[in-house]
Amino acid sequence: MGNHKRVGILTAGGDCPGLNAAIRGFGKAAIREYGMELVGFHDGFLGLAQNRYVDLTQRDLSGILTVGGTILGTSRDKVNRMIVNGEETDMVPTIVDNYDKLGLDALVTLGGGGTSKNAYKLHKAGLNVIHLPKTIDNDIVGTDDSFGFSTALEVATDAIDRLHSTAHSHHRIILAEVMGHRAGWLALGSGIAGGADIILLPEVPYKLESIAEAVERRRSQGLNFSVIAVAEGARDVSDAMALRGARALVDNSSAKTKPAAKRAKRDLEASMRDNTIKLASELEEATGLESRVSILGYVQRGGTPCSHDRLLATRLGTMGARMVQEGNFGIMVAAKGTGTDTVALKEMAGKVKYVPADHPWVEAAREVGTSLGD
């Protein structure tokens, strides 16, 4: 092998458009430009722990630029808490051992917030790790953009466009539930682009009366319908306060009390499921207008990546190959304007990029008369 590097690559967390484009971008640059060998692990960190892999060649990377999902498969397993024989097990030592036995010089991880936390754990365990940011939520700290977001934004915008005609024809309130548990970038962007009348975000707790007032204002103008873009994590003021308290309790718990605090938080979150359906019922009662819900769900993650995501994935992938060649590890390759940069994993892992109250998108929404329910 001489000085040729042997590099592992995996995709973890939720699937999204652009993963294959990033695998291709990294792989082609690694093989063509730097003569590296590429090893793809099946099903994320689970495959890495179970030593399930395939050698990837240029032939394997051909034709995948436009393919949705990931040719490697994915999972949400955590490196330090995998279920083995029915028990939660720390698999970091096993992963380190597999890495060494395969003679790997580096590991490239493609994923979102949870993947970056796993990547950082492996970096601290001594592995040479580089992370590429993907998520349709666009909530990764340290990068302007993440591949998957632009395609999901197009899908959600198209759905909101289509819902306008039904809302108008039937004089209804239609709520389009868009993905985004903690950050509302997707709902905000698609709501603005799709001309939603009201946009509800996790970062801006809403008041039922404020939403009803916005609907009534439209009705006073002769507009007997409204389209609402709702992030799945949007909550009213009281529920938002309860969730903040539960999350703070988890963050401030000791190692002994943290499991119970996490269970309490999960139970609280479970009690708030179907919140958009509940809101639709409340709005129907408050306004007298029929209300319907359209939950976009997994269609936002699927399908062919748009040109922006293909370009972004290729940019980040090729930059990642360059970083491996230069020996720059423990980093995420980030999008900065039209270029790229690197961010230390310790500075971004586990953090969430929320929508700021003064973000230009928020200001633009308010200035065109869009209500945020506050």
Backbone torsions as a table, in degrees:
resi	resn	phi	psi	omega
1	MET	NA	-22.8	-179.6
2	GLY	62.3	-129.6	179.1
3	ASN	-92.4	6.2	-178.8
4	HIS	-66.3	136.8	-179.1
5	LYS	-92.4	147.8	176.1
6	ARG	-112.9	120.9	-169.2
7	VAL	-124.7	134.4	173.7
8	GLY	-95.0	150.4	178.6
9	ILE	-141.8	142.0	179.4
10	LEU	-148.6	158.8	174.8
11	THR	-119.3	133.4	-176.1
12	ALA	-136.3	164.0	-178.2
13	GLY	80.1	-161.4	-179.8
14	GLY	-68.1	147.4	177.2
15	ASP	-74.2	161.8	174.9
16	CYS	-163.4	160.3	176.8
17	PRO	-64.8	137.4	177.7
18	GLY	107.3	-11.9	178.9
19	LEU	-61.5	-47.0	179.9
20	ASN	-66.3	-34.7	176.7
21	ALA	-62.6	-37.3	179.1
22	ALA	-72.5	-40.1	174.9
23	ILE	-57.9	-45.9	179.6
24	ARG	-63.1	-45.9	-178.8
25	GLY	-60.7	-47.3	178.1
26	PHE	-64.7	-49.7	-173.4
27	GLY	-62.7	-45.2	-178.8
28	LYS	-64.5	-42.0	178.2
29	ALA	-66.1	-41.7	-179.1
30	ALA	-62.6	-43.6	-176.8
31	ILE	-78.0	-48.3	-173.9
32	ARG	-73.4	-46.0	-173.2
33	GLU	-85.3	-34.3	-170.1
34	TYR	-121.2	0.6	176.7
35	GLY	65.0	29.2	-179.2
36	MET	-80.7	159.8	169.4
37	GLU	-100.5	140.0	-174.1
38	LEU	-119.2	130.4	179.5
39	VAL	-120.1	120.7	179.2
40	GLY	-100.3	128.1	179.7
41	PHE	-95.3	135.1	-179.5
42	HIS	-77.6	137.8	168.9
43	ASP	60.7	44.2	171.8
44	GLY	67.0	-144.9	-177.3
45	PHE	-67.7	-22.1	176.4
46	LEU	-61.9	-45.4	178.2
47	GLY	-65.0	-34.8	177.4
48	LEU	-65.6	-39.8	179.4
49	ALA	-70.7	-33.1	-178.4
50	GLN	-93.8	2.2	178.0
51	ASN	59.9	40.8	176.8
52	ARG	-102.6	112.9	-172.8
53	TYR	-148.8	169.4	176.0
54	VAL	-141.2	139.6	173.7
55	ASP	-74.5	127.7	-177.7
56	LEU	-102.5	131.6	177.6
57	THR	-114.9	175.4	177.3
58	GLN	-61.4	-32.8	177.4
59	ARG	-62.0	-39.9	179.3
60	ASP	-65.8	-26.3	-176.9
61	LEU	-89.5	-8.6	-178.3
62	SER	-76.3	134.2	174.2
63	GLY	83.2	7.1	-176.8
64	ILE	-103.1	-2.3	-177.2
65	LEU	-54.9	-40.8	-174.3
66	THR	-97.8	1.8	-175.1
67	VAL	-85.9	130.9	177.1
68	GLY	-73.8	171.9	179.5
69	GLY	71.1	-149.8	-179.3
70	THR	-144.3	130.1	179.5
71	ILE	-66.8	-17.1	-177.3
72	LEU	-92.5	-12.6	-174.2
73	GLY	77.5	166.3	-176.0
74	THR	-148.8	165.4	174.1
75	SER	-157.6	168.7	-179.2
76	ARG	-106.5	18.7	-177.4
77	ASP	-63.9	141.0	177.2
78	LYS	-96.6	137.0	-172.7
79	VAL	-62.7	-30.5	-176.9
80	ASN	-99.9	1.1	-178.5
81	ARG	-145.8	58.1	176.0
82	MET	-89.7	148.6	177.4
83	ILE	-87.1	115.2	179.6
84	VAL	-125.3	119.9	-177.7
85	ASN	52.9	39.4	176.5
86	GLY	81.6	1.8	-178.3
87	GLU	-123.2	145.8	177.7
88	GLU	-74.0	126.3	-172.0
89	THR	-133.7	140.2	173.3
90	ASP	-79.6	111.8	-176.3
91	MET	-99.8	8.3	-179.9
92	VAL	-59.0	-46.3	178.7
93	PRO	-59.9	-38.3	178.5
94	THR	-65.6	-41.6	179.6
95	ILE	-63.9	-43.1	178.1
96	VAL	-60.9	-41.2	179.8
97	ASP	-64.7	-43.5	178.5
98	ASN	-63.6	-41.7	177.9
99	TYR	-56.6	-46.3	-178.5
100	ASP	-68.9	-43.1	-178.1
101	LYS	-64.2	-32.3	178.8
102	LEU	-81.3	-4.6	179.0
103	GLY	67.5	35.7	-178.6
104	LEU	-77.7	143.0	175.2
105	ASP	-99.8	-17.4	-179.0
106	ALA	-163.3	161.1	175.1
107	LEU	-131.0	130.0	178.0
108	VAL	-110.8	125.2	-179.8
109	THR	-112.2	135.7	177.1
110	LEU	-115.0	119.1	-178.5
111	GLY	175.7	-171.8	-177.2
112	GLY	-102.2	-143.5	-174.2
113	GLY	-62.5	-45.8	179.3
114	GLY	-64.5	-38.0	178.9
115	THR	-65.3	-39.3	179.8
116	SER	-64.6	-35.6	177.0
117	LYS	-65.3	-42.9	176.4
118	ASN	-63.2	-42.1	179.8
119	ALA	-61.1	-41.5	-179.3
120	TYR	-66.4	-37.9	176.9
121	LYS	-60.9	-41.1	179.6
122	LEU	-70.9	-35.0	176.1
123	HIS	-62.9	-42.8	178.7
124	LYS	-66.2	-24.1	177.6
125	ALA	-81.9	-0.7	174.2
126	GLY	109.4	0.5	-179.6
127	LEU	-84.5	150.1	175.9
128	ASN	-85.3	103.6	-171.1
129	VAL	-118.2	138.7	170.7
130	ILE	-128.9	137.6	-175.8
131	HIS	-116.1	137.9	173.9
132	LEU	-114.3	128.8	-171.5
133	PRO	-84.5	122.9	172.7
134	LYS	-132.2	139.9	167.8
135	THR	177.8	142.5	176.9
136	ILE	-76.4	-12.4	-178.1
137	ASP	-81.8	-16.2	-179.2
138	ASN	56.4	35.4	-172.8
139	ASP	-110.1	22.9	-178.1
140	ILE	-90.6	124.2	-179.8
141	VAL	-67.7	139.2	172.8
142	GLY	96.7	-7.6	178.7
143	THR	-127.7	140.3	178.9
144	ASP	-67.9	-28.6	-170.9
145	ASP	-151.6	156.7	175.4
146	SER	-135.8	138.4	-177.4
147	PHE	-68.0	140.6	-172.2
148	GLY	111.9	-33.2	-176.4
149	PHE	-66.1	-48.4	-175.0
150	SER	-63.5	-39.1	178.2
151	THR	-65.7	-45.5	178.2
152	ALA	-62.2	-36.5	178.0
153	LEU	-62.3	-40.8	177.3
154	GLU	-64.3	-42.7	-178.7
155	VAL	-64.3	-47.3	-178.4
156	ALA	-65.9	-39.4	178.4
157	THR	-63.1	-43.5	179.2
158	ASP	-61.3	-40.1	179.3
159	ALA	-64.0	-44.3	179.5
160	ILE	-65.0	-40.1	174.5
161	ASP	-53.3	-47.2	-175.9
162	ARG	-70.1	-32.6	-178.7
163	LEU	-70.7	-23.8	178.4
164	HIS	-57.1	-43.9	-175.4
165	SER	-65.4	-38.6	178.3
166	THR	-69.1	-42.9	179.1
167	ALA	-60.3	-43.6	-178.9
168	HIS	-66.8	-44.8	-175.6
169	SER	-65.4	-36.6	-175.1
170	HIS	-103.9	3.0	179.9
171	HIS	56.2	52.3	-175.9
172	ARG	-118.2	164.1	162.9
173	ILE	-95.2	125.4	176.4
174	ILE	-119.4	126.4	178.8
175	LEU	-103.9	119.9	176.6
176	ALA	-99.5	110.3	-179.6
177	GLU	-84.8	122.0	-176.1
178	VAL	-112.1	148.5	179.9
179	MET	-62.5	154.9	-179.4
180	GLY	137.5	89.7	-177.7
181	HIS	-75.3	-48.3	-173.9
182	ARG	-108.3	-28.5	-177.5
183	ALA	-125.4	142.5	-171.2
184	GLY	-105.7	25.1	-176.8
185	TRP	-57.2	-43.0	-175.5
186	LEU	-69.4	-43.7	177.5
187	ALA	-65.5	-40.7	-179.3
188	LEU	-65.0	-49.7	-178.4
189	GLY	-64.2	-46.3	-178.9
190	SER	-71.6	-32.4	177.8
191	GLY	-64.8	-43.0	177.5
192	ILE	-67.0	-49.2	-176.8
193	ALA	-65.4	-31.8	-179.0
194	GLY	-92.3	1.5	177.8
195	GLY	69.6	32.4	176.8
196	ALA	-61.9	144.7	-178.5
197	ASP	-80.3	-29.2	-179.8
198	ILE	-138.5	138.1	178.4
199	ILE	-127.7	127.1	-177.9
200	LEU	-115.6	126.1	-173.0
201	LEU	-121.6	153.4	175.0
202	PRO	-61.7	-30.7	-176.8
203	GLU	-76.5	-15.2	-176.9
204	VAL	-124.7	89.4	178.5
205	PRO	-55.2	137.4	-174.1
206	TYR	-103.7	163.7	173.9
207	LYS	-118.3	130.2	-179.7
208	LEU	-54.6	-42.7	-177.6
209	GLU	-64.7	-32.2	178.5
210	SER	-68.3	-40.2	178.1
211	ILE	-66.4	-45.0	179.5
212	ALA	-60.6	-39.0	178.5
213	GLU	-63.4	-40.0	178.7
214	ALA	-63.9	-39.9	177.4
215	VAL	-64.6	-42.0	-178.8
216	GLU	-67.7	-35.1	176.6
217	ARG	-61.2	-42.0	178.0
218	ARG	-64.5	-41.3	-179.0
219	ARG	-64.2	-35.7	178.7
220	SER	-66.4	-18.5	177.5
221	GLN	-95.1	6.8	179.8
222	GLY	86.7	13.6	-179.4
223	LEU	-105.7	94.9	-173.2
224	ASN	-89.9	40.3	176.4
225	PHE	-157.1	159.9	175.6
226	SER	-150.1	144.1	174.5
227	VAL	-114.5	127.5	-176.8
228	ILE	-118.8	124.2	173.0
229	ALA	-92.8	120.2	-174.1
230	VAL	-120.1	118.1	169.9
231	ALA	-67.8	140.3	-175.7
232	GLU	-60.5	-21.9	179.3
233	GLY	-94.3	4.3	178.9
234	ALA	-67.9	138.0	-179.1
235	ARG	-140.6	157.1	175.3
236	ASP	-74.1	173.5	-171.5
237	VAL	-58.6	-44.8	-176.6
238	SER	-68.1	-43.3	179.1
239	ASP	-66.6	-38.3	179.0
240	ALA	-62.8	-40.0	177.7
241	MET	-64.5	-41.2	179.7
242	ALA	-63.7	-41.5	179.3
243	LEU	-66.3	-41.6	178.1
244	ARG	-60.8	-40.6	178.5
245	GLY	-64.1	-41.3	179.5
246	ALA	-65.5	-41.0	179.6
247	ARG	-68.5	-38.8	177.5
248	ALA	-64.2	-37.7	178.6
249	LEU	-62.6	-41.2	177.2
250	VAL	-63.3	-47.2	-176.7
251	ASP	-62.8	-32.6	-175.5
252	ASN	-99.1	5.4	-178.4
253	SER	-78.7	153.3	172.6
254	SER	-78.3	169.6	178.9
255	ALA	-58.6	-31.4	-177.6
256	LYS	-74.5	-39.5	-174.5
257	THR	-95.3	-10.1	-175.6
258	LYS	-61.1	-42.9	179.3
259	PRO	-56.6	-42.3	179.2
260	ALA	-66.5	-38.6	178.7
261	ALA	-65.2	-38.1	178.2
262	LYS	-66.9	-40.1	178.1
263	ARG	-63.2	-41.5	179.5
264	ALA	-63.8	-39.7	178.5
265	LYS	-65.3	-43.0	178.8
266	ARG	-62.5	-41.1	178.9
267	ASP	-63.7	-39.8	179.0
268	LEU	-65.0	-44.7	179.0
269	GLU	-62.8	-38.9	179.4
270	ALA	-64.3	-35.3	179.9
271	SER	-69.5	-16.2	-178.8
272	MET	-102.5	9.3	176.8
273	ARG	-65.2	158.7	-177.9
274	ASP	61.2	29.6	-178.6
275	ASN	-62.1	-37.1	-179.1
276	THR	-65.4	-38.0	177.5
277	ILE	-65.4	-40.4	176.6
278	LYS	-62.0	-43.8	-180.0
279	LEU	-62.7	-40.3	178.9
280	ALA	-59.5	-42.8	179.2
281	SER	-64.3	-41.6	179.9
282	GLU	-65.2	-39.0	179.5
283	LEU	-69.2	-36.8	177.8
284	GLU	-61.7	-41.1	179.0
285	GLU	-69.5	-38.3	-175.8
286	ALA	-75.0	-30.3	-173.3
287	THR	-112.0	-19.9	-175.9
288	GLY	80.4	0.6	176.9
289	LEU	-92.1	139.9	174.2
290	GLU	-59.9	139.6	-179.7
291	SER	-124.8	138.9	179.1
292	ARG	-132.8	153.5	-179.7
293	VAL	-118.7	134.8	171.4
294	SER	-121.1	110.5	-179.6
295	ILE	-93.9	112.0	-173.2
296	LEU	-71.0	-36.2	172.4
297	GLY	57.6	-139.3	-169.1
298	TYR	-73.9	-10.4	176.8
299	VAL	-62.3	-22.4	179.0
300	GLN	-69.5	-23.7	-177.2
301	ARG	-92.9	-18.2	-168.4
302	GLY	-94.7	172.5	169.9
303	GLY	90.3	-175.7	-175.8
304	THR	-70.4	131.9	177.4
305	PRO	-67.9	144.6	177.2
306	CYS	-71.8	170.7	-176.5
307	SER	-62.4	-36.7	179.6
308	HIS	-61.8	-44.6	-179.3
309	ASP	-69.0	-34.6	176.3
310	ARG	-63.7	-43.1	180.0
311	LEU	-66.3	-46.4	-179.9
312	LEU	-61.6	-46.1	-179.7
313	ALA	-61.4	-38.5	179.2
314	THR	-68.8	-41.9	177.6
315	ARG	-60.1	-49.1	-178.1
316	LEU	-68.4	-37.5	179.7
317	GLY	-64.6	-45.4	-179.2
318	THR	-68.4	-36.4	175.7
319	MET	-63.8	-37.2	177.4
320	GLY	-61.6	-41.0	177.7
321	ALA	-62.7	-39.1	178.9
322	ARG	-64.6	-39.2	-179.9
323	MET	-66.2	-38.2	175.4
324	VAL	-61.3	-46.1	-179.4
325	GLN	-60.0	-37.9	-178.4
326	GLU	-84.1	-8.0	178.6
327	GLY	76.8	30.1	-179.6
328	ASN	-98.2	100.8	-172.0
329	PHE	-119.4	173.1	-177.0
330	GLY	71.8	31.1	-173.8
331	ILE	-131.8	161.8	164.2
332	MET	-108.3	137.9	172.8
333	VAL	-84.8	121.5	-172.3
334	ALA	-113.8	151.6	172.3
335	ALA	-87.4	126.9	177.3
336	LYS	-130.2	103.7	-175.3
337	GLY	60.2	-128.6	177.2
338	THR	-91.3	-0.3	-179.2
339	GLY	-112.2	-161.4	-179.9
340	THR	-133.4	160.3	178.6
341	ASP	-149.3	177.9	175.8
342	THR	-122.9	146.8	178.6
343	VAL	-132.0	133.4	178.9
344	ALA	-62.8	136.0	179.2
345	LEU	-56.5	-37.0	-178.2
346	LYS	-64.9	-19.7	-178.5
347	GLU	-89.9	-15.7	-175.6
348	MET	-126.6	-20.2	-175.1
349	ALA	-61.7	128.8	176.8
350	GLY	81.6	-0.2	-179.8
351	LYS	-98.3	157.5	-177.1
352	VAL	-119.2	133.2	174.9
353	LYS	-90.2	100.0	-179.5
354	TYR	-83.5	162.7	174.1
355	VAL	-77.0	117.2	178.8
356	PRO	-69.9	148.9	-178.9
357	ALA	-62.1	-27.9	-177.9
358	ASP	-104.6	19.2	-179.4
359	HIS	-64.1	144.2	-179.6
360	PRO	-54.6	-33.1	177.8
361	TRP	-65.3	-41.4	179.4
362	VAL	-64.3	-45.7	179.9
363	GLU	-62.1	-41.2	180.0
364	ALA	-64.4	-41.7	179.3
365	ALA	-59.9	-47.1	-178.9
366	ARG	-64.9	-37.9	-176.2
367	GLU	-70.2	-23.2	175.7
368	VAL	-92.5	6.2	174.9
369	GLY	94.0	10.7	179.0
370	THR	-77.9	130.4	177.4
371	SER	-83.9	140.5	173.8
372	LEU	-105.4	11.4	173.6
373	GLY	76.7	7.6	-177.6
374	ASP	-100.9	NA	NA
